[in-house]
Amino acid sequence: GRGKGTRAASYSSDQGEKSSVAPSGPLMKVAQETILPKNGTDSNGAAFASSSNSVFGHAGNKAKGEYFYKLKPSGADRFENERRLLELLVARRREGDPMTPYAPEYHGLVEIEGQQYFQMQHLLRQFEGPNIMDIKMGVRCYTESELLITKPRNDLFKKMVRMRSDLLTPEEMEAQAITKARWMMLRDCISSTQTLGFRVDAMMASDMHKTAFNSDLFRIREESEVVDVLRSFLPRTAECEGCTPRSITAALIKRLEDIHEGLCRSEVFAQHEFIGSPPPPPSPRR
């Protein structure tokens, strides 16, 4: 629907085939990044809208009309995995795989202003002023291969100091660095990832923008705390037109149940590992 009270949630994940050592890009987004004022034009002079970088941390995305343009990942392995998945979903959509209705349609790789983009269905086009929630699903958000990366990183150390310095060891404090694997394991354990199988990493609305790094979202761990965060995402009764917070909640729950059922019956989902940094769908196969 359109108008006040219209909200859109975003679910995304990285994927890598079980036989692959590299994670890949987003599996699906029930809704994509918020659209901002125009930024650039195509070859015919038509304006592109720049997509919000700050909700999910993916810079450079664009939107125009019915299409969403996701900037090609810089890493070769990440790009190749993401491209293979998108092309696989196109093929399986024709075969009726139950997962494909919950993934955006893919229209190939295109070039805009000298850069390459994945051209995809723009799932937020029908919404006016959409609100977005980034939920990372799964009991862990890293691959086994990432545990082998031993390079110490000062930037991740600084982030953890701001979040939970008490979890850092004396050795890490002296080195002023931690590995990516250590960072991701700490992120999982201090959030609801390991206890509930998902966590809220970011929320955006017209009057609010929270991320794990500018709010307390990173430390939300208990079920009661998560429920409070989810409730805060819903519009107030006075903001709704033709709906209520309760009816929106029921619709979101129904949507999640449909996604869960589709993934449980999907051969694509059963035969691939969907994990990485950033979420991933709840399923007995998790």
C-alpha positions as CSV (number, residue, x, y, z in Angstrom):
1,G,0.0,0.0,0.0
2,R,0.9,3.7,-0.2
3,G,0.7,6.6,2.2
4,K,1.3,6.9,5.9
5,G,2.2,3.8,7.8
6,T,3.7,2.1,4.7
7,R,6.7,0.2,5.8
8,A,9.1,-2.1,4.0
9,A,11.5,-4.5,5.7
10,S,14.8,-5.6,4.2
11,Y,16.2,-9.1,4.4
12,S,19.6,-9.7,2.9
13,S,22.4,-12.2,3.1
14,D,25.7,-13.3,1.5
15,Q,25.9,-16.6,-0.1
16,G,28.6,-19.0,-1.1
17,E,28.1,-22.5,-2.5
18,K,29.1,-25.2,-0.1
19,S,31.9,-26.2,-2.4
20,S,33.2,-22.6,-2.6
21,V,35.8,-21.0,-0.2
22,A,34.6,-17.5,-0.9
23,P,31.4,-15.8,0.3
24,S,29.3,-13.9,-2.1
25,G,26.8,-11.1,-2.3
26,P,23.2,-10.6,-1.2
27,L,20.8,-13.5,-1.5
28,M,17.7,-11.5,-1.6
29,K,16.1,-8.3,-0.4
30,V,12.4,-8.1,0.3
31,A,13.1,-4.4,0.0
32,Q,16.1,-2.5,-1.1
33,E,17.8,0.7,0.0
34,T,15.9,4.0,0.5
35,I,15.8,6.2,-2.6
36,L,17.3,9.7,-2.3
37,P,17.3,12.7,-4.7
38,K,18.7,12.3,-8.2
39,N,22.4,11.6,-8.7
40,G,23.6,11.2,-12.2
41,T,22.0,10.5,-15.6
42,D,21.9,7.7,-18.1
43,S,23.0,8.0,-21.8
44,N,19.7,9.6,-22.6
45,G,19.9,12.2,-19.9
46,A,17.4,10.6,-17.6
47,A,18.1,11.0,-13.9
48,F,19.1,8.1,-11.6
49,A,18.3,8.3,-7.9
50,S,21.2,7.5,-5.5
51,S,20.4,4.7,-3.1
52,S,21.1,5.2,0.6
53,N,24.5,3.8,1.5
54,S,24.2,4.1,5.2
55,V,21.5,1.6,6.1
56,F,23.4,-1.5,4.9
57,G,26.9,-0.2,4.3
58,H,26.9,-0.8,0.5
59,A,27.9,2.3,-1.3
60,G,27.2,3.4,-4.9
61,N,23.8,1.8,-5.6
62,K,21.2,3.5,-7.8
63,A,17.6,3.3,-8.7
64,K,15.6,4.4,-11.8
65,G,12.0,3.6,-12.5
66,E,11.3,-0.1,-12.1
67,Y,15.0,-1.0,-11.8
68,F,17.5,-1.1,-8.9
69,Y,21.2,-1.0,-9.8
70,K,23.6,-2.7,-7.4
71,L,27.2,-1.7,-7.8
72,K,29.4,-4.6,-8.9
73,P,31.4,-6.0,-5.9
74,S,35.1,-5.2,-6.2
75,G,36.3,-8.6,-5.1
76,A,36.5,-11.1,-8.0
77,D,35.3,-14.1,-6.0
78,R,32.5,-12.1,-4.4
79,F,31.3,-10.8,-7.8
80,E,31.5,-14.2,-9.4
81,N,29.5,-15.9,-6.6
82,E,26.9,-13.2,-6.6
83,R,26.5,-13.2,-10.4
84,R,26.2,-17.0,-10.5
85,L,23.5,-16.9,-7.8
86,L,21.5,-14.2,-9.6
87,E,21.7,-16.1,-12.9
88,L,20.8,-19.4,-11.1
89,L,17.7,-17.7,-9.6
90,V,16.6,-16.5,-13.1
91,A,16.8,-20.1,-14.4
92,R,15.1,-21.6,-11.4
93,R,12.4,-19.0,-11.5
94,R,11.3,-20.4,-14.9
95,E,11.2,-23.8,-13.2
96,G,9.1,-22.6,-10.3
97,D,11.6,-23.0,-7.4
98,P,9.7,-21.9,-4.3
99,M,12.5,-19.6,-3.2
100,T,12.5,-17.4,-6.3
101,P,9.3,-15.4,-5.6
102,Y,11.1,-13.8,-2.6
103,A,14.2,-12.7,-4.6
104,P,14.2,-9.7,-7.0
105,E,14.2,-10.4,-10.7
106,Y,17.6,-10.1,-12.3
107,H,18.2,-8.4,-15.7
108,G,21.9,-8.8,-16.2
109,L,25.1,-6.7,-15.8
110,V,24.9,-3.1,-17.2
111,E,27.4,-0.2,-17.4
112,I,26.4,3.2,-16.1
113,E,28.9,6.2,-16.1
114,G,31.8,3.8,-16.6
115,Q,30.9,1.4,-13.7
116,Q,29.2,-2.0,-13.8
117,Y,26.0,-2.7,-12.0
118,F,23.7,-5.7,-11.4
119,Q,20.3,-4.5,-12.9
120,M,17.5,-5.9,-10.7
121,Q,13.9,-5.4,-10.0
122,H,13.3,-2.3,-7.8
123,L,11.2,-3.7,-5.0
124,L,10.6,-0.3,-3.2
125,R,9.1,1.4,-6.2
126,Q,5.5,0.9,-5.0
127,F,6.2,2.5,-1.6
128,E,6.1,6.2,-0.6
129,G,8.7,7.1,2.1
130,P,9.6,3.4,2.9
131,N,11.0,2.5,6.2
132,I,13.8,-0.1,6.2
133,M,15.0,-2.7,8.7
134,D,18.2,-4.7,8.1
135,I,17.9,-8.1,9.7
136,K,20.8,-10.5,9.6
137,M,19.5,-14.1,9.9
138,G,21.4,-17.2,11.0
139,V,23.2,-18.4,14.1
140,R,26.6,-17.2,12.7
141,C,27.5,-14.5,10.1
142,Y,30.9,-15.8,8.9
143,T,32.2,-18.6,6.8
144,E,34.7,-21.3,7.9
145,S,37.2,-19.9,5.4
146,E,37.1,-16.5,7.2
147,L,38.5,-18.2,10.3
148,L,41.7,-18.7,8.3
149,I,42.3,-15.0,7.8
150,T,44.8,-14.0,10.5
151,K,45.7,-10.5,9.4
152,P,45.3,-8.1,12.4
153,R,43.1,-5.1,11.6
154,N,43.2,-1.8,13.6
155,D,39.9,-0.5,12.1
156,L,38.0,-3.5,13.5
157,F,39.8,-3.1,16.9
158,K,38.6,0.5,17.1
159,K,35.0,-0.5,16.3
160,M,35.1,-3.1,19.1
161,V,36.6,-0.6,21.5
162,R,33.6,1.6,21.0
163,M,31.2,-1.3,21.3
164,R,32.6,-3.6,24.0
165,S,36.2,-3.0,25.0
166,D,35.8,-5.3,28.0
167,L,35.7,-8.3,25.6
168,L,39.2,-7.6,24.2
169,T,42.1,-9.5,25.6
170,P,45.3,-7.8,27.0
171,E,47.1,-9.1,23.9
172,E,44.6,-7.4,21.6
173,M,44.7,-4.2,23.6
174,E,48.5,-4.1,23.3
175,A,48.5,-4.9,19.6
176,Q,45.6,-2.4,18.9
177,A,44.2,-4.9,16.4
178,I,42.0,-7.9,16.0
179,T,41.4,-10.3,13.1
180,K,38.2,-10.2,11.0
181,A,37.2,-13.7,12.4
182,R,37.6,-12.4,16.0
183,W,35.5,-9.3,15.1
184,M,32.7,-11.4,13.6
185,M,32.6,-13.9,16.4
186,L,32.3,-11.1,19.0
187,R,29.6,-9.4,16.9
188,D,27.6,-12.7,16.9
189,C,28.0,-13.4,20.6
190,I,27.1,-10.0,22.0
191,S,23.9,-9.7,19.8
192,S,20.9,-12.0,19.5
193,T,22.5,-13.9,16.6
194,Q,23.6,-16.9,18.7
195,T,20.6,-16.8,21.0
196,L,17.7,-16.2,18.6
197,G,19.2,-16.9,15.2
198,F,18.9,-13.3,13.9
199,R,19.8,-9.7,14.8
200,V,18.6,-6.2,13.9
201,D,21.5,-4.3,12.4
202,A,19.9,-1.1,11.2
203,M,16.6,0.7,10.9
204,M,15.6,3.8,8.9
205,A,12.5,5.8,8.9
206,S,11.6,9.5,8.2
207,D,12.3,10.4,11.8
208,M,14.9,7.8,12.7
209,H,18.1,6.2,11.5
210,K,19.9,3.6,13.7
211,T,22.8,1.3,12.9
212,A,24.8,-1.0,15.0
213,F,27.5,1.6,15.2
214,N,25.5,4.8,16.1
215,S,23.1,3.2,18.6
216,D,22.7,0.4,21.1
217,L,21.4,-2.1,18.4
218,F,24.7,-4.0,18.6
219,R,24.0,-5.0,22.2
220,I,20.3,-6.0,21.8
221,R,20.4,-9.7,22.8
222,E,17.5,-10.7,24.9
223,E,14.1,-11.6,23.4
224,S,12.3,-8.9,25.2
225,E,14.8,-6.3,23.9
226,V,14.4,-7.5,20.3
227,V,10.6,-7.4,20.6
228,D,10.9,-3.7,21.8
229,V,13.1,-2.9,18.8
230,L,10.7,-4.6,16.3
231,R,7.7,-2.7,17.9
232,S,9.5,0.6,17.5
233,F,9.7,-0.1,13.8
234,L,5.9,-0.1,13.4
235,P,4.0,3.1,12.8
236,R,1.9,4.6,15.5
237,T,-1.9,4.3,15.1
238,A,-2.2,8.0,14.3
239,E,0.3,7.5,11.4
240,C,-1.7,4.7,9.7
241,E,-4.2,5.1,6.9
242,G,-6.4,2.1,6.1
243,C,-4.4,-0.1,8.5
244,T,-3.3,-0.5,12.1
245,P,0.0,-1.5,13.7
246,R,-1.7,-4.9,14.6
247,S,-2.7,-5.5,10.9
248,I,0.8,-4.6,9.7
249,T,2.3,-7.0,12.3
250,A,0.1,-9.8,11.1
251,A,1.0,-9.1,7.4
252,L,4.8,-9.2,8.3
253,I,4.4,-12.4,10.2
254,K,2.5,-14.0,7.3
255,R,5.2,-12.8,4.9
256,L,7.9,-14.4,7.0
257,E,6.0,-17.6,7.3
258,D,5.6,-17.7,3.5
259,I,9.3,-17.1,3.0
260,H,10.2,-19.9,5.5
261,E,7.9,-22.3,3.8
262,G,9.3,-21.4,0.4
263,L,12.9,-21.9,1.5
264,C,12.1,-25.2,3.2
265,R,10.8,-26.5,-0.2
266,S,13.5,-24.9,-2.3
267,E,16.2,-27.0,-4.0
268,V,18.3,-23.9,-4.5
269,F,18.3,-23.2,-0.8
270,A,18.9,-26.8,0.2
271,Q,21.9,-27.1,-2.1
272,H,23.7,-23.8,-1.2
273,E,25.2,-22.2,1.9
274,F,23.9,-18.7,2.4
275,I,26.2,-17.0,4.8
276,G,28.6,-14.1,5.1
277,S,28.7,-10.6,6.2
278,P,25.9,-9.1,5.9
279,P,22.0,-12.0,7.2
280,P,20.2,-15.6,6.1
281,P,16.8,-17.1,6.2
282,P,15.5,-19.2,9.1
283,S,15.3,-22.9,8.2
284,P,15.9,-26.3,9.7
285,R,18.9,-26.4,7.4
286,R,20.6,-23.4,9.1
